[in-house]
Amino acid sequence: MLLDVRPNDEFRAGHVPGAVSVPLEELEAWIGRVDPGREVVAYCRGPYCVFAREAVEALRAHGIEARRATWGLADWRGAGLPVEAQTT
């Protein structure tokens, strides 16, 4: 599962296709929905963004296999990979 932990407005402006938006401040309430057998990869703005690191720590504290993406949306976009945006 690819998890975008940036704020909602940033997710709506552009995100990796198929990513699930769960802003860091909403993560604790959302964790119960994760299939414990599924790995979660969290990403945010870039490799130095702390949101993904904090999300991974929280997920692991709940026994969920998680890792931080070594890239962020800016890197993804810069590589010419597809980005989705929400218009509503």
C-alpha positions as CSV (number, residue, x, y, z in Angstrom):
1,M,0.0,0.0,0.0
2,L,1.4,3.4,-1.0
3,L,0.6,6.0,1.6
4,D,0.8,9.8,1.0
5,V,1.1,11.4,4.4
6,R,1.2,15.1,3.2
7,P,-1.7,17.4,4.0
8,N,-4.9,16.9,2.1
9,D,-4.5,20.1,0.0
10,E,-1.1,18.9,-1.3
11,F,-2.5,15.4,-2.1
12,R,-5.4,17.0,-4.0
13,A,-3.0,19.1,-6.0
14,G,-1.0,16.1,-7.1
15,H,-0.1,12.6,-6.0
16,V,1.3,9.3,-7.1
17,P,-1.5,7.3,-8.9
18,G,-3.0,4.7,-6.6
19,A,-1.7,6.4,-3.4
20,V,-3.9,6.6,-0.3
21,S,-4.1,10.0,1.4
22,V,-3.7,9.9,5.1
23,P,-2.2,13.1,6.5
24,L,0.1,12.5,9.4
25,E,-2.3,14.1,11.9
26,E,-5.0,11.5,10.9
27,L,-2.7,8.5,10.9
28,E,-3.5,7.2,14.4
29,A,-7.2,7.1,13.7
30,W,-6.6,5.4,10.4
31,I,-4.2,2.7,11.5
32,G,-6.9,0.2,12.5
33,R,-8.0,0.0,8.8
34,V,-4.6,-1.4,7.6
35,D,-4.4,-5.1,6.9
36,P,-1.6,-6.2,9.2
37,G,-0.2,-8.6,6.5
38,R,0.3,-5.8,4.0
39,E,3.4,-3.7,3.7
40,V,2.9,0.1,3.8
41,V,5.3,2.4,2.0
42,A,4.9,6.0,3.1
43,Y,6.0,9.1,1.1
44,C,5.7,12.8,1.5
45,R,7.4,15.9,-0.1
46,G,10.9,14.5,-0.5
47,P,13.7,12.5,1.1
48,Y,14.2,15.0,3.9
49,C,10.5,15.4,4.8
50,V,9.9,14.1,8.3
51,F,6.2,13.2,7.7
52,A,7.0,9.8,6.1
53,R,9.6,8.9,8.8
54,E,7.1,9.7,11.6
55,A,4.3,7.7,9.8
56,V,6.6,4.7,9.5
57,E,7.5,4.9,13.2
58,A,3.8,5.0,14.2
59,L,2.8,2.2,11.9
60,R,5.6,-0.1,13.2
61,A,4.6,0.7,16.7
62,H,1.3,-0.9,15.9
63,G,3.0,-4.0,14.4
64,I,2.5,-3.0,10.7
65,E,5.3,-3.6,8.3
66,A,6.2,-0.2,7.0
67,R,9.0,1.6,5.2
68,R,9.7,5.2,4.0
69,A,10.1,5.8,0.3
70,T,13.5,7.2,-0.5
71,W,11.8,9.7,-2.9
72,G,9.1,12.3,-2.6
73,L,6.5,13.6,-4.9
74,A,8.9,16.2,-6.3
75,D,11.3,13.5,-7.3
76,W,8.5,11.4,-8.8
77,R,7.3,14.3,-10.9
78,G,10.8,15.3,-11.8
79,A,11.4,11.8,-13.2
80,G,8.5,12.4,-15.6
81,L,6.3,9.8,-13.9
82,P,2.5,10.2,-13.9
83,V,0.8,12.4,-11.3
84,E,-2.9,12.5,-10.5
85,A,-4.7,15.5,-9.2
86,Q,-8.3,15.9,-7.8
87,T,-10.4,18.6,-9.3
88,T,-13.2,18.6,-6.8
